[in-house]
């Protein structure tokens, strides 16, 4: 910026506030001996999951940073409502899914087409390994794009995040039988898309 100062993002402000609160006392809920999850702890433990899952749900690379920010702004606002009855990841996924849907809708409204960025490459790998890894990531993104929203969500949670059927049911707000049927359909659709990809590329 022209005034020489870097703009602080909302999440930066929240993290600063969180650190100050943590220094000021206990995180235990009033009348309870059970410590309450702090925003900073949730962020540190789950930011990689949020980033990865937003990408797997089709948020373009150029929109990922803002989408992560949006997820954790919601988390900060609603964390006091989290009662621990579900696993933190299942609770987070509900927020991630809504933010991902909004981000994809925004991209469609702008009429832009954004592909997987080559920042997926691990800088510590050899150029050949990095190129192969990036190609695999782009290929996975294309295959996931072929699934509708419901199939994609259950496929990501089961196959990529390795969550159990009850956890997925909790995250998606459906019963376990529905998870099973959606996962079967998603696997079949994924295999068909993979076969089409193989035929195109010989």
GIGIRA-V85302 format. One line per field, one symbol per residue. psi: psi as a letter, one per 20 degrees, with the letter a starting at -180 (. if undefined). Layout:
# GIGIRA-V85302
psi=???
This chain:
# GIGIRA-V85302
psi=qhjjppppqhhggghghghghhiiaqjqqpjqipqqpqghggghhjhggggghgghjjpqgiigghggggghggghhihhioijhrqhhhghhgggggggggghhgghhikqoprpqjihpoiirqggggggggghghggggghhiqrggggghgghghhilqrghgggghikrrhhhgghhgghggghghghhhggghhj.
